[in-house]
Amino acid sequence: MENGLADLFQKEVGNFWDEDHPLEPIRIEVSKLIPDHGPVLDEESPKLEKLRVLTNAYWDLFNNGGGNASRKVSYYFPGAITAFHGGKNHQMDGSASKKATFAITEPIMAKAVFAAALEQGFLG
Protein backbone atom coordinates (compact mmCIF):
# COMPACT_ATOMS: atom_id res chain seq x y z
CA MET A 1 0.00 0.00 0.00
CA GLU A 2 1.22 3.44 -0.91
CA ASN A 3 0.65 5.15 2.43
CA GLY A 4 0.87 2.08 4.62
CA LEU A 5 -1.40 1.42 7.56
CA ALA A 6 -3.40 4.64 7.20
CA ASP A 7 -4.83 3.30 3.93
CA LEU A 8 -6.59 0.52 5.83
CA PHE A 9 -8.60 3.05 7.78
CA GLN A 10 -9.31 5.80 5.26
CA LYS A 11 -9.30 4.60 1.67
CA GLU A 12 -11.56 2.28 -0.24
CA VAL A 13 -9.62 -0.94 0.05
CA GLY A 14 -12.48 -3.42 0.17
CA ASN A 15 -15.09 -4.09 2.79
CA PHE A 16 -15.85 -6.60 5.50
CA TRP A 17 -19.36 -7.36 4.20
CA ASP A 18 -17.98 -8.68 0.90
CA GLU A 19 -15.04 -10.21 2.82
CA ASP A 20 -12.45 -8.47 0.66
CA HIS A 21 -10.97 -5.98 3.14
CA PRO A 22 -7.22 -6.49 3.70
CA LEU A 23 -7.89 -7.00 7.43
CA GLU A 24 -10.51 -9.71 6.79
CA PRO A 25 -8.15 -12.64 7.52
CA ILE A 26 -7.25 -11.03 10.85
CA ARG A 27 -10.92 -10.31 11.60
CA ILE A 28 -11.73 -13.97 11.04
CA GLU A 29 -9.03 -15.13 13.47
CA VAL A 30 -9.86 -12.56 16.15
CA SER A 31 -13.58 -13.32 15.83
CA LYS A 32 -12.90 -16.91 16.86
CA LEU A 33 -12.34 -15.50 20.37
CA ILE A 34 -15.81 -13.93 20.48
CA PRO A 35 -18.48 -16.09 22.16
CA ASP A 36 -21.40 -17.28 20.03
CA HIS A 37 -23.83 -15.71 22.50
CA GLY A 38 -23.45 -12.90 24.98
CA PRO A 39 -20.63 -10.50 25.75
CA VAL A 40 -16.92 -11.11 26.00
CA LEU A 41 -16.57 -11.73 29.72
CA ASP A 42 -12.81 -11.26 30.02
CA GLU A 43 -12.29 -7.85 31.63
CA GLU A 44 -8.87 -7.72 29.97
CA SER A 45 -10.49 -7.70 26.51
CA PRO A 46 -12.50 -4.48 26.10
CA LYS A 47 -11.40 -4.08 22.47
CA LEU A 48 -12.62 -7.59 21.66
CA GLU A 49 -15.99 -6.76 23.26
CA LYS A 50 -16.13 -3.55 21.21
CA LEU A 51 -15.51 -5.58 18.05
CA ARG A 52 -18.33 -7.94 19.07
CA VAL A 53 -20.91 -5.17 19.46
CA LEU A 54 -19.75 -3.42 16.28
CA THR A 55 -19.95 -6.69 14.36
CA ASN A 56 -23.52 -7.20 15.58
CA ALA A 57 -24.49 -3.65 14.55
CA TYR A 58 -22.73 -4.08 11.18
CA TRP A 59 -24.54 -7.33 10.51
CA ASP A 60 -27.88 -5.76 11.44
CA LEU A 61 -27.26 -2.83 9.10
CA PHE A 62 -26.47 -4.92 6.05
CA ASN A 63 -28.89 -7.75 6.80
CA ASN A 64 -31.87 -5.83 8.23
CA GLY A 65 -31.27 -2.25 7.17
CA GLY A 66 -30.44 -1.30 10.75
CA GLY A 67 -33.96 -2.08 11.93
CA ASN A 68 -33.05 -3.78 15.20
CA ALA A 69 -32.84 -0.88 17.69
CA SER A 70 -31.01 -2.99 20.28
CA ARG A 71 -28.01 -3.26 17.94
CA LYS A 72 -27.49 0.53 18.13
CA VAL A 73 -26.47 0.91 14.48
CA SER A 74 -27.03 4.68 14.58
CA TYR A 75 -24.84 4.98 17.66
CA TYR A 76 -21.91 2.97 16.32
CA PHE A 77 -22.18 4.03 12.67
CA PRO A 78 -23.70 7.56 12.61
CA GLY A 79 -25.37 8.29 9.29
CA ALA A 80 -25.06 4.73 8.00
CA ILE A 81 -28.77 3.87 8.12
CA THR A 82 -29.61 6.99 6.10
CA ALA A 83 -26.88 6.18 3.59
CA PHE A 84 -27.96 2.55 3.40
CA HIS A 85 -31.50 3.60 2.53
CA GLY A 86 -30.39 5.94 -0.24
CA GLY A 87 -29.72 9.20 1.55
CA LYS A 88 -32.01 11.77 3.14
CA ASN A 89 -34.33 11.95 0.14
CA HIS A 90 -33.64 8.41 -1.10
CA GLN A 91 -31.84 9.98 -4.06
CA MET A 92 -29.00 7.46 -4.28
CA ASP A 93 -29.21 4.28 -6.31
CA GLY A 94 -28.05 0.97 -4.84
CA SER A 95 -24.43 1.33 -5.88
CA ALA A 96 -24.04 4.89 -4.58
CA SER A 97 -25.92 4.01 -1.41
CA LYS A 98 -23.66 1.02 -0.73
CA LYS A 99 -20.55 3.11 -1.39
CA ALA A 100 -21.76 5.86 0.96
CA THR A 101 -22.56 3.29 3.64
CA PHE A 102 -19.17 1.62 3.36
CA ALA A 103 -17.49 5.04 3.61
CA ILE A 104 -19.00 5.25 7.10
CA THR A 105 -18.72 1.66 8.30
CA GLU A 106 -15.39 0.41 6.99
CA PRO A 107 -12.99 2.82 8.75
CA ILE A 108 -14.79 2.14 12.05
CA MET A 109 -14.70 -1.63 11.55
CA ALA A 110 -11.05 -1.58 10.43
CA LYS A 111 -10.00 0.33 13.54
CA ALA A 112 -11.96 -2.07 15.76
CA VAL A 113 -10.45 -5.15 14.10
CA PHE A 114 -6.96 -3.69 14.36
CA ALA A 115 -7.43 -2.70 18.04
CA ALA A 116 -8.84 -6.12 18.99
CA ALA A 117 -6.07 -7.91 17.11
CA LEU A 118 -3.45 -5.84 18.90
CA GLU A 119 -5.10 -6.39 22.29
CA GLN A 120 -5.28 -10.16 21.72
CA GLY A 121 -1.68 -10.45 20.57
CA PHE A 122 -2.32 -11.15 16.90
CA LEU A 123 -0.17 -8.19 15.90
CA GLY A 124 2.96 -7.42 17.62
N, C-alpha and C positions, 0 to 999 in steps of 0.2 A: 504494500500500500504506500502511496506517495507520502502521505503525512503521518503514517504510523497509526498508533493507537487511537488518536483523536477521530480518525475516519470511521471507526467502529461505532462511535457515538453520535456523529453529526451527519454523515453523508449517506446517501442511498446505496447500501451495500448488500441488500437482500433483506429478508424479513423472517421473523420466527414463525409466523403463520404458515408460510410456504416452505418452511424448514431450509431456507437457503442463506440465512445470515451466517457470516463467518464464525460467530460464537455459538452456533447451533450445536456442534459436537460437545462443547463444554457445557452448554445448558442441559443437554441430555444426561451427561454424567452427574452433574450437580443435582439434577432433579431426582435422581435415584435415591437421594438422601431425604427427600420430602415424603412424609407419610401419605398413604393413600387417602386417609380421612383425618380431619382435624389439624390443629396447628403443630408446628415444630416445637417440641417441648423443651429442647435443650436451650437453656438460658444463654449459653455461649454462642448461639447461632442466630442472632437477630437478622442478619443479612439473608440467611436462608429462609427465615420466616417471611421476610419482606418479598423475596422472590416467589414464595408460595402464594401470598395474597395477590401479588401482581399477575401471576400466571392465571389465577382464577378469574380475575377481572378481565384479563386479555381474552381468555377463552370465552367468557360471557359476551364480550363485545363482538367478536367475530362469529360466534355461534348463534347468539340470541339478539344481536343488535344492542346489547347493553341493557336489556330489559329487566334483569334481575337486580333490584335495588340493593340487596344485601352484598353484592359483589363490589359495590362502590366504584364502578367504572368512571364516573364523572370526577370522583375524588382523585383517583390514581392517574387518570389520563384526561385532564381537563380539555374539553373541546372535541374529544374523540367521537362521542356519540353523535354530535351534530355533523361532524365530517363524514362519519360512516353513513349517515342517512342523507347525504348529498348537500350538506351546507345549510345555512339558515333558511334559505328559500328553496331548498331542494334543487338548486340549479346545476349541481355537478352530476355528470353521468357516472356510471359504475367505476370506470377506470380512474377518473379524477378523484372520486370520492375515496377509493381505496388508497390512492397515493397520498391524499391529504390525511387520511387516518394513520397510515404508516409513518408519516412525518411526525406525528404526535407520539405514537406508541413505541416505535423502534428504539429511539435514543433512551427512553426510560427503561425499556426491557433490557437493552444492552448493558446499561450501567448496573442494573440489578443482577444480571447474570455474572458480570465481571466481579462485582462486590461479593456475591455469594461464593463464587469460585475462589477468590482470594481468601475469604474468611475460612473456607473449608480446606484450604491447602492444595487446591488444584493448580494454582499459579504460584510461582514462588520466587 
